[in-house]
Amino acid sequence: MRTAILDPFSGISGDMTLGALLGVGLDADWLRALPSRMGLPDVHVDIREVLRGEIVCWKVDFDIPPQPHGRHIEQIRELVAASDVPAAVRERADRVFWSIAESEGEIHGMPPSQVHLHEVGAVDAILDVVGALWGLDQLGVEDVRCGVIRTGDGTVRAAHGILPVPAPATLKLLEGHRVSPGPDGAGELVTPTGAALVRELSTGAPPAEFIPRKSGFGAGSKDFPGRANALRIVLADVESKSDGSTPREAIALIAADLDDMSPEYLAAVADRARAEGALDVVLIAVSMKKGRQGTRIEILSRPEDAARLEALLLRETSTIGVRRTEASRTVLAREERSTDVLGHSVRVKVVTLPTGERRAKPEFDDVHRVALATGRSAFDIYQLALAAERR
């Protein structure tokens, strides 16, 4: 499996990530063309090699004409939606921006939709996020792992005044990840953009064994004497088990049993958990003490998201306790394709079995939409989508 291993020994930011991706083979001309593809033709990309601690690194800067200082989440979504960014990348970018708005909203006591994203809503930060996510896709990366993140020290001046490092919203985005303060005198080393990218991309710590194929360094803006202020990315192949079985990944299982909450509101909590990054949510009928009928809500999550989803259950359900179990799961390699059915686009999920065989399933929402538009049955559209995928 082609894996990108992030080594944030001097923190991480969006531009450092772009620079490191150039170091492992991302096409510089592709990156230079990104602003135009996003409807920002007046933005120019400056790419150059610099030294950080005597190490050659790639430095990426954007030359941007006067722009609004920050945007709300809906304005960012509109900007990205108007571009030709692939759907899967657009969805991941949306989750990155939403996680930043959510963390800022929680810190400042307002809904995410009302948060004005000062730094992250700027054009350069939007290009950093989309460029990093799309760039990984361009390089064929299937998995991302992240090492211990150095966060810096001291204070930083932000739109809301002087804040401790890491800034409160940044620290919230880093919940569940391994971090380490310092080094002394570094100041801020992790930006909200960098923290949000780690949160969206990383599936855990670097593997115990891997085959490095290429490495590159992305330069930070600061140049410290005697040490490299850079992010290293290692492109590596992570081998499957020798018995041919599908690799397993660590997950958390979060559960609570309730018998005093309206089903409609519990279903709303399940929807909220899915929107906040849960891998899966199920509601199970259970029989509780004294024969009372109840419901168990079970959430599967990445380990780094477990504490946040536990807090969601404690905050938005009537439970007084939540169970968490560390577990693992086997996940088949998957991809999303798009096929044409009667002049309409239908997304199809394709998974690869350990034997190498493939199995496809059209997305129900698309099947239902096309069925309504054409007057055909959903089953007919389902079969047509499968047939088109096999061609």
C-alpha positions in Angstrom: 0.0 0.0 0.0 1.4 3.4 -1.0 1.6 5.3 2.3 2.7 8.9 3.0 4.4 9.2 6.4 4.3 12.7 7.9 7.3 13.5 10.1 6.4 16.8 11.8 9.6 17.1 13.9 9.2 20.9 13.5 5.5 21.2 13.3 3.2 21.3 10.3 1.4 23.8 8.2 -0.4 23.8 4.8 2.5 25.4 2.9 5.0 23.0 4.5 2.8 20.1 3.4 2.7 21.4 -0.2 6.5 21.8 -0.2 7.1 18.3 1.1 4.8 16.9 -1.5 6.8 18.6 -4.2 9.9 17.0 -2.7 8.4 13.5 -3.2 7.4 14.1 -6.8 4.3 16.3 -7.0 4.4 18.1 -10.4 5.3 21.7 -9.8 3.5 22.8 -13.0 0.3 21.1 -11.7 0.6 23.1 -8.5 1.2 26.4 -10.4 -2.0 25.7 -12.4 -4.1 25.1 -9.3 -5.3 28.7 -8.6 -6.7 29.0 -12.2 -8.5 25.6 -11.8 -10.1 27.0 -8.7 -11.3 30.2 -10.4 -8.4 32.4 -9.0 -6.4 33.3 -12.2 -4.8 36.3 -10.6 -3.1 34.2 -7.9 0.5 33.2 -8.8 2.4 30.3 -7.2 6.1 30.9 -6.2 8.0 27.7 -5.9 11.7 27.6 -4.9 14.3 25.6 -3.1 15.6 27.0 0.2 17.9 25.8 3.0 16.6 25.1 6.4 19.3 23.9 8.8 21.5 23.0 5.8 18.8 20.8 4.3 17.4 21.6 0.9 13.6 22.1 1.2 10.8 23.2 -1.1 9.1 26.5 -0.2 5.7 27.4 -1.6 4.2 30.9 -1.4 1.1 32.4 -3.1 1.2 35.9 -4.6 -2.3 37.0 -4.0 -4.0 40.3 -5.0 -6.1 42.1 -2.3 -8.8 39.6 -1.0 -11.3 39.5 1.9 -9.5 38.8 5.1 -11.1 35.5 5.9 -14.4 33.9 5.0 -17.3 32.0 6.5 -17.5 28.2 5.9 -20.3 28.6 3.3 -18.2 31.1 1.2 -15.3 28.6 1.2 -17.6 25.8 0.2 -18.9 27.9 -2.7 -15.4 28.7 -3.9 -14.3 25.0 -3.9 -17.6 23.8 -5.4 -17.2 26.2 -8.4 -13.9 24.6 -9.3 -13.1 21.3 -11.1 -11.7 19.7 -7.9 -12.6 15.9 -7.9 -15.6 15.1 -5.8 -13.7 12.9 -3.3 -11.1 15.7 -2.8 -13.9 18.3 -2.4 -15.6 16.2 0.3 -12.3 15.8 2.2 -11.6 19.5 1.9 -15.1 20.3 3.2 -14.4 18.1 6.3 -11.1 19.9 6.9 -12.8 23.4 6.8 -15.7 22.2 8.8 -13.5 20.8 11.5 -11.7 24.1 11.8 -14.9 26.1 11.9 -16.2 23.6 14.6 -13.1 23.9 16.7 -13.2 27.7 16.5 -16.9 27.8 17.2 -16.5 25.6 20.3 -13.7 27.9 21.6 -15.7 31.1 21.0 -19.1 29.8 21.8 -20.9 30.1 18.5 -22.2 27.7 15.8 -19.6 26.7 13.2 -21.6 28.3 10.4 -21.2 31.7 12.0 -17.5 31.5 12.5 -15.4 33.9 10.5 -12.3 32.0 9.6 -9.7 34.8 9.6 -6.5 33.0 8.6 -8.0 29.7 7.3 -10.5 31.6 5.2 -7.8 33.4 3.2 -7.0 32.3 -0.3 -3.6 30.9 0.5 -5.0 28.6 3.2 -7.8 27.4 0.9 -5.2 26.6 -1.7 -3.0 24.8 0.9 -5.8 22.5 1.9 -7.1 21.7 -1.6 -3.6 21.4 -3.0 -2.4 19.0 -0.2 -5.5 16.8 -0.5 -5.5 16.8 -4.3 -1.7 16.4 -4.4 -1.8 13.3 -2.3 -4.4 11.9 -4.7 -2.1 12.8 -7.7 0.7 10.8 -6.1 -1.5 7.8 -5.6 -1.3 7.8 -1.8 -3.7 5.3 -0.3 -3.0 5.9 3.4 -1.4 8.7 5.6 0.3 8.1 8.9 1.7 10.8 11.2 4.5 10.8 13.8 4.8 12.9 17.0 4.0 16.5 16.3 6.2 19.2 17.8 3.9 22.1 18.6 6.4 24.9 19.6 6.2 27.1 22.6 5.4 30.6 23.9 2.6 32.7 22.5 1.2 33.8 19.2 -0.7 36.9 18.1 -4.0 36.0 16.4 -7.1 37.8 15.3 -8.5 37.3 18.8 -5.4 38.6 20.6 -2.3 36.9 22.1 -2.8 33.2 22.6 -0.7 30.4 24.1 1.0 27.9 21.7 -0.6 25.8 20.5 -3.5 28.1 20.0 -6.8 26.8 21.6 -8.5 25.9 18.3 -5.3 24.2 17.0 -5.0 22.2 20.2 -8.6 21.0 19.9 -7.9 19.9 16.3 -4.9 17.9 17.6 -6.9 15.9 20.2 -6.2 12.2 19.9 -2.8 12.7 18.2 0.6 12.4 19.7 2.2 15.8 20.3 5.2 17.2 22.1 5.9 20.8 23.1 9.0 22.7 22.0 11.7 23.1 21.1 12.5 26.1 23.2 12.1 29.4 21.5 10.3 28.0 18.5 7.1 29.9 18.8 4.1 28.6 16.9 5.0 25.5 14.8 1.5 24.1 14.1 -1.1 26.1 12.2 -4.8 25.4 12.3 -4.6 24.3 8.7 -1.8 21.9 9.4 -3.6 20.4 12.4 -6.8 20.0 10.4 -5.0 18.2 7.6 -3.5 15.8 10.2 -6.9 15.2 11.7 -8.5 14.4 8.3 -5.7 12.4 6.8 -3.9 10.5 9.5 -5.0 7.0 10.2 -2.5 6.5 13.0 1.1 6.3 13.9 3.8 5.3 11.3 3.9 1.6 10.6 6.5 -0.5 12.4 7.9 -1.6 9.1 7.9 0.0 5.6 9.9 0.3 2.5 10.8 4.0 1.9 10.6 5.0 -1.8 11.1 8.7 -1.7 11.4 11.5 0.9 11.1 15.3 0.7 11.1 18.4 2.9 8.7 21.3 2.9 10.1 24.5 4.4 8.5 26.5 7.1 8.6 30.3 7.0 10.9 30.6 10.0 14.6 29.9 9.6 16.1 28.8 13.0 19.9 28.8 13.3 21.3 25.3 13.8 18.2 23.2 13.0 15.8 22.6 10.1 12.3 24.1 10.4 10.7 21.7 7.9 8.2 19.0 7.5 9.4 15.7 6.1 7.2 13.4 4.1 8.3 9.8 3.3 6.5 8.0 0.5 6.6 4.3 1.4 5.2 0.9 0.5 3.6 -0.8 3.5 3.5 -4.5 2.8 0.4 -6.6 3.5 0.8 -9.7 5.7 2.6 -12.6 4.1 -0.4 -14.8 4.4 -2.2 -12.5 1.9 -4.8 -11.3 4.5 -6.1 -7.8 4.4 -4.3 -5.4 6.8 -6.1 -4.4 10.0 -6.4 -0.9 11.4 -7.0 0.3 15.0 -10.5 1.7 15.8 -12.5 2.7 18.9 -15.9 1.3 19.7 -18.0 3.8 21.7 -21.3 2.6 23.1 -24.1 3.7 25.5 -27.5 2.1 26.4 -30.6 4.3 26.9 -34.2 3.6 27.8 -35.4 7.2 28.5 -34.8 9.0 25.3 -37.1 9.6 22.4 -36.0 7.6 19.3 -36.3 10.7 17.0 -33.8 12.6 19.1 -31.5 9.6 19.4 -31.5 9.2 15.6 -30.6 12.9 15.4 -27.6 12.2 17.6 -26.5 9.3 15.3 -26.7 11.7 12.3 -24.6 14.3 14.2 -22.0 11.6 15.0 -21.8 10.6 11.3 -21.4 14.3 10.3 -18.6 14.7 12.9 -16.4 11.9 11.5 -17.8 8.7 12.9 -16.8 5.7 10.7 -20.2 4.1 11.4 -23.1 4.5 13.8 -25.8 1.9 14.5 -28.8 1.8 16.8 -29.6 -1.6 18.3 -32.8 -2.6 20.3 -31.8 -4.0 23.7 -33.7 -5.3 26.8 -32.7 -3.5 29.9 -33.3 -4.1 33.6 -36.9 -4.6 34.8 -37.7 -5.6 31.2 -37.6 -2.1 29.9 -37.0 -1.8 26.1 -34.0 0.4 25.3 -31.6 1.3 22.5 -27.9 0.9 22.3 -26.0 3.4 20.2 -22.7 2.2 18.9 -20.1 4.4 17.2 -17.0 3.2 15.3 -14.4 5.9 15.2 -10.7 6.5 14.5 -8.8 6.5 17.8 -8.0 10.2 17.6 -11.7 11.0 17.3 -12.9 8.8 20.2 -12.8 11.4 22.9 -14.7 13.9 20.9 -17.5 11.5 20.0 -17.7 10.3 23.6 -18.2 13.9 24.6 -21.0 14.1 22.0 -22.9 11.2 23.5 -22.5 12.6 27.0 -23.6 16.0 25.9 -26.5 15.2 23.6 -28.0 12.0 25.0 -29.5 11.1 28.4 -26.8 8.6 29.2 -24.7 9.0 32.4 -21.9 6.8 31.1 -20.2 5.8 27.9 -18.1 2.7 27.2 -15.1 2.7 25.0 -13.3 -0.4 23.6 -10.1 -0.5 21.6 -10.6 -2.8 18.7 -9.4 -3.3 15.1 -11.1 -3.9 11.8 -10.2 -5.2 8.4 -11.1 -2.8 5.6 -11.2 -3.7 1.9 -9.4 -1.4 -0.5 -12.1 0.8 -2.1 -12.6 3.5 -4.6 -15.5 5.6 -5.9 -16.2 5.8 -9.6 -18.8 7.6 -11.7 -20.8 6.0 -14.5 -23.5 7.2 -16.9 -27.0 5.8 -16.7 -29.6 7.1 -19.1 -27.7 10.4 -19.3 -27.4 10.8 -15.5 -24.2 10.3 -13.4 -24.3 7.5 -10.8 -21.5 7.0 -8.3 -20.4 3.4 -7.8 -18.3 2.1 -4.8 -15.9 -0.6 -5.9 -14.0 -2.7 -3.3 -11.2 -5.2 -3.9 -11.3 -8.5 -2.2 -8.2 -10.2 -0.8 -8.4 -12.6 -3.8 -8.1 -9.6 -6.2 -11.7 -9.9 -7.3 -13.8 -6.7 -7.3 -17.3 -6.0 -6.1 -19.4 -2.9 -7.0 -22.4 -1.2 -5.4 -24.1 1.8 -6.9 -24.9 4.7 -4.4 -28.5 4.5 -3.4 -29.0 8.3 -3.3 -27.9 8.5 -7.0 -30.0 5.5 -8.0 -33.1 7.0 -6.3 -32.5 10.4 -7.9 -32.1 8.9 -11.4 -35.2 6.7 -10.9 -37.3 9.7 -10.1 -35.9 11.7 -13.0 -36.5 8.9 -15.6 -39.6 7.2 -14.3 -37.8 3.8 -14.1 -37.7 1.6 -11.0 -34.8 1.9 -8.6 -33.9 -1.7 -9.3 -33.7 -1.0 -13.0 -31.3 1.9 -12.4 -29.3 -0.2 -10.0 -28.8 -3.0 -12.6 -28.0 -0.5 -15.4 -25.3 1.1 -13.2 -23.8 -2.2 -12.4 -23.8 -3.2 -16.1 -22.2 0.2 -17.0 -19.5 -0.3 -14.4 -18.6 -3.7 -15.8 -18.1 -2.4 -19.3 
